[in-house]
Amino acid sequence: MNRSQLKSLIKGTLAVTPTPFDDNYQLDIGKIREITQWWIEQGLGTTNSPLKITAGGGECHNLTEEEWLQVLKTTVDAAGSGAIVMCGLKSKSTIHTIEDAKKAQDVGIIGLQIELPFYHHPNQDDYVRYFTDISDSIDIGIMIYNTHFYSAPSIKAETMLRLTNAEHVVAIKWNTPPHEDFNEMTKFAHEFNVINNGGDMIQFHKNGGKGTQSSIAAAYPKYALDLWDLLEAKEYQKAKMELEKDVILNNWRKKSALISGGNRHNKAYMAAVGKYIGQPRLPTLPVEEHEVNELREIFKSFGWITDQNRI
């Protein structure tokens, strides 16, 4: 696919999906198929709501190479023809990242979330070489993940503009360190689909943002999809009112993080709507029953679930 085609696929609400495990913390293949089909039924996996699997929220760092590929194959197959499925790649050397990218492409993945190569203490020139080399080796889309919080320097707006000739680099999952300006995205938003990762949603959209990642989309897709529709319609006041739910959920997440880190909230969201898909792998601690019950009360207050029908 060419650059324009790929940009049309990596946008909107990117649903961050957790990876199902059984009670022994092994991949639950049956549950992967079941929950993937449910996500598709709920309107995910489209050009406005790609499924994003094996990213941080999918515990990619806790999966073996074999498990990672098995999740990809199972999800793509269960999602069916025409579904838009992206995946996350772990930070590796250029050669090994290209190998993984080709494996993902071969099983039907259409887009890759690729972190900055933070283990290599890169500079801006390294970023240009790294992402250009990967782009030249594949035919699917690349979304750069600006993982500056893993000790790598944030990718600069000027560096992004140097990547405009990398045909398959079409998006960036954007956030910035506190001392840098989030609005720098305006310098390259005309060239790349900028996907929000923690900035003010309304200002982000006004800046030309083309999508957002959403963990809650996996548990209650309608909220995340409707919210992005409001932004696209420039119904900013209505969107602001809806975003009050995010504040409440973020407060719950902060309390959860005091018990244990990781992305345990993703598994909790699913359990709260009656779609239990197991616990996160250690060292992240299991989600406790009182946490899920508290979430259920929050979801009920939003009108998302009832006692009789969780979703």
C-alpha positions in Angstrom: 0.0 0.0 0.0 1.1 3.5 -0.6 1.5 6.3 1.9 -2.0 7.8 1.3 -3.7 4.4 1.7 -1.9 3.6 4.9 -2.7 7.0 6.4 -6.4 6.3 5.7 -6.1 3.2 8.0 -4.2 4.4 11.0 -6.5 7.0 12.5 -9.5 7.6 14.6 -9.9 5.6 17.9 -7.0 3.1 18.2 -8.4 0.5 20.6 -5.7 -0.8 23.0 -6.6 -4.4 23.5 -5.3 -6.6 26.4 -4.1 -10.1 25.8 -6.2 -12.9 27.4 -4.5 -15.4 29.7 -5.9 -18.5 31.4 -5.8 -19.2 35.2 -2.2 -20.5 34.7 -1.1 -17.2 33.0 -0.8 -19.0 29.6 -2.3 -17.7 26.4 -6.0 -18.4 26.2 -6.4 -18.9 22.4 -10.1 -19.6 22.6 -10.7 -16.4 24.6 -8.5 -14.4 22.1 -10.8 -15.6 19.3 -14.0 -15.0 21.3 -13.1 -11.5 22.5 -11.7 -10.5 19.1 -15.0 -11.4 17.4 -16.9 -9.4 20.1 -14.7 -6.4 19.5 -15.5 -6.6 15.8 -19.2 -6.9 16.5 -18.9 -3.7 18.7 -17.6 -1.7 15.8 -13.8 -2.0 16.3 -11.3 -3.0 13.7 -12.5 -0.5 11.1 -10.7 2.4 9.3 -11.9 4.7 12.2 -11.1 2.2 15.0 -8.2 -0.1 14.4 -7.6 -2.9 16.8 -4.1 -2.4 18.4 -2.8 -5.7 19.9 0.4 -6.7 21.6 1.3 -3.1 22.6 2.0 -2.1 26.2 -1.6 -2.6 27.1 -1.4 -6.0 25.6 1.6 -7.0 27.7 3.9 -7.4 24.7 6.9 -7.2 27.0 5.5 -10.3 28.8 5.1 -12.4 25.7 7.7 -14.8 24.2 8.4 -14.4 20.5 6.3 -17.5 19.8 3.4 -16.2 21.9 3.6 -12.8 20.2 3.3 -14.3 16.8 0.5 -16.6 17.9 -1.6 -13.7 19.2 -1.1 -11.9 15.9 -2.2 -14.9 13.8 -5.2 -15.7 16.1 -6.4 -12.2 16.2 -6.2 -11.5 12.5 -7.9 -14.8 11.7 -10.7 -14.2 14.2 -11.2 -10.6 13.1 -11.9 -11.7 9.6 -11.2 -10.3 6.1 -11.1 -6.5 5.9 -10.6 -5.9 9.7 -7.9 -3.3 10.5 -5.4 -4.8 13.0 -2.2 -3.2 14.2 0.4 -4.6 16.6 3.1 -3.3 18.8 6.7 -4.3 18.5 9.3 -4.5 21.3 12.4 -2.2 21.1 15.2 -4.1 19.4 18.0 -3.7 17.0 17.2 -2.5 13.4 17.8 -6.0 12.0 15.5 -7.8 14.5 12.8 -5.1 14.3 12.7 -5.6 10.6 12.4 -9.4 11.0 9.5 -8.9 13.4 7.9 -6.3 11.1 8.0 -8.8 8.2 6.5 -11.5 10.3 3.6 -9.2 11.3 3.1 -8.2 7.7 3.0 -11.8 6.5 0.1 -12.7 8.9 -2.0 -9.7 7.8 -1.2 -6.9 10.2 -1.6 -3.5 8.5 0.2 -1.2 10.9 3.0 -1.4 13.4 3.5 0.6 16.6 7.3 0.9 16.9 9.0 2.4 19.9 12.0 4.6 19.9 15.1 2.3 20.2 15.6 3.5 23.7 18.1 0.8 24.8 20.6 2.1 22.3 20.8 5.7 23.7 19.9 7.1 20.3 20.2 10.6 18.9 17.9 12.3 16.3 20.0 11.0 13.4 19.7 7.5 14.8 15.9 7.9 14.7 15.9 8.9 11.0 18.1 5.9 10.1 16.2 3.5 12.2 12.7 4.3 11.0 13.8 4.8 7.4 15.5 1.4 7.3 12.4 -0.3 8.6 10.1 1.6 6.2 12.3 0.5 3.3 11.9 -3.1 4.2 8.1 -3.5 4.5 4.8 -2.5 2.8 2.6 -1.8 5.8 2.3 1.3 8.0 4.5 2.5 10.8 3.3 4.5 13.8 6.2 5.8 15.8 5.7 5.7 19.5 7.5 8.6 21.1 8.7 6.6 24.2 10.9 9.4 25.6 9.9 8.3 29.1 12.1 5.1 28.6 15.2 7.3 28.9 15.4 8.0 25.1 15.3 11.7 24.0 11.9 12.8 22.6 11.7 12.8 18.8 11.8 16.3 17.5 9.4 18.0 15.1 12.4 18.6 12.8 13.3 14.9 12.9 9.7 14.0 12.0 9.9 16.3 8.9 13.1 14.5 7.9 11.1 11.3 7.8 8.6 12.5 5.2 10.4 10.4 2.5 10.1 7.2 4.5 7.1 5.9 2.6 5.6 3.7 5.3 6.1 6.0 8.3 2.6 7.5 8.4 1.8 8.2 12.0 3.2 9.0 15.4 1.8 8.3 18.9 2.5 11.7 20.4 3.3 13.0 23.8 6.1 15.1 25.1 8.2 15.5 28.3 6.9 18.2 30.7 9.6 20.6 29.6 8.8 20.4 25.9 5.8 21.9 24.0 3.0 19.4 23.2 1.9 21.9 20.4 5.1 21.2 18.5 2.9 18.6 16.7 1.5 21.4 14.5 4.8 21.5 12.7 4.3 18.0 11.2 0.6 17.2 11.6 0.1 18.0 7.9 2.5 15.2 7.0 1.7 12.5 9.5 -1.4 11.2 11.4 -0.7 12.4 14.9 -2.3 10.1 17.5 -2.9 11.5 21.0 -1.2 9.8 23.9 -2.1 11.8 27.0 -2.4 15.4 25.9 -5.5 17.6 26.1 -7.9 16.0 23.7 -9.6 19.1 22.5 -6.5 21.2 21.9 -4.9 18.1 20.3 -7.8 17.9 17.8 -7.6 21.6 17.1 -3.9 21.2 16.4 -4.7 18.8 13.6 -4.6 15.5 15.4 -6.0 12.5 13.5 -6.7 10.0 16.3 -6.3 8.8 19.8 -5.4 5.6 21.6 -8.0 4.3 24.1 -7.8 1.6 26.7 -11.4 1.9 27.6 -12.4 1.3 23.9 -11.7 -2.4 24.5 -14.2 -2.6 27.3 -16.8 -0.1 26.3 -16.2 0.8 22.6 -19.3 3.0 22.2 -17.9 5.7 24.6 -14.5 6.0 22.8 -16.1 5.9 19.3 -18.7 8.5 20.1 -16.1 10.7 21.8 -14.0 10.8 18.7 -17.1 11.5 16.5 -17.8 14.5 18.7 -14.3 15.8 18.2 -14.5 15.3 14.4 -17.8 17.2 14.4 -16.0 19.9 16.4 -18.7 19.6 19.1 -16.0 20.6 21.6 -18.3 21.5 24.5 -20.1 18.1 24.3 -16.7 16.4 24.1 -15.5 18.3 27.1 -18.5 17.0 29.1 -17.8 13.4 28.0 -14.2 13.8 28.9 -15.2 14.2 32.6 -15.5 10.4 32.6 -11.9 10.2 31.7 -11.0 12.2 34.8 -12.9 9.8 37.0 -11.3 6.8 35.3 -7.8 8.2 35.6 -8.4 8.8 39.3 -9.3 5.1 39.7 -6.2 4.1 37.7 -4.0 6.1 40.0 -5.3 4.2 43.0 -4.9 1.0 41.2 -1.2 1.9 40.4 -0.6 2.2 44.1 -1.3 -1.5 44.5 0.8 -2.5 41.5 2.1 -1.0 38.3 1.8 -2.2 34.8 -1.3 -2.2 32.7 -3.6 -4.1 35.1 -6.3 -1.5 34.6 -7.0 -3.0 31.1 -7.8 -6.3 32.6 -9.9 -4.7 35.2 -12.0 -2.7 32.6 -12.8 -6.0 30.8 -13.8 -7.7 34.1 -16.0 -4.8 35.1 -18.1 -5.2 31.9 -18.4 -8.9 32.3 -15.7 -9.8 29.8 -13.1 -11.4 32.1 -10.0 -12.4 30.1 -7.6 -13.3 33.0 -5.0 -11.5 35.0 -1.8 -9.7 34.0 1.4 -11.6 34.3 3.8 -11.1 37.2 5.4 -9.0 38.5 2.2 -7.0 38.0 -0.2 -8.1 40.7 -3.6 -9.5 39.9 -6.6 -7.1 39.9 -8.4 -7.4 43.2 -12.2 -8.0 43.5 -12.8 -4.7 45.3 -11.1 -2.8 42.5 -13.4 -4.4 39.9 -16.5 -3.8 42.1 -15.5 -0.1 42.4 -15.1 0.1 38.6 -18.6 -1.5 38.1 -20.1 1.2 40.3 -18.3 3.9 38.2 -19.5 2.3 35.0 -23.1 2.1 36.3 -22.9 5.8 37.2 -22.0 6.4 33.6 -24.9 4.4 32.4 -22.7 1.9 30.7 -23.8 -1.2 32.6 -26.6 -2.3 34.9 -26.7 -5.0 37.6 -28.6 -7.3 35.3 -26.7 -6.5 32.1 -23.1 -5.5 32.4 -22.9 -4.6 28.8 
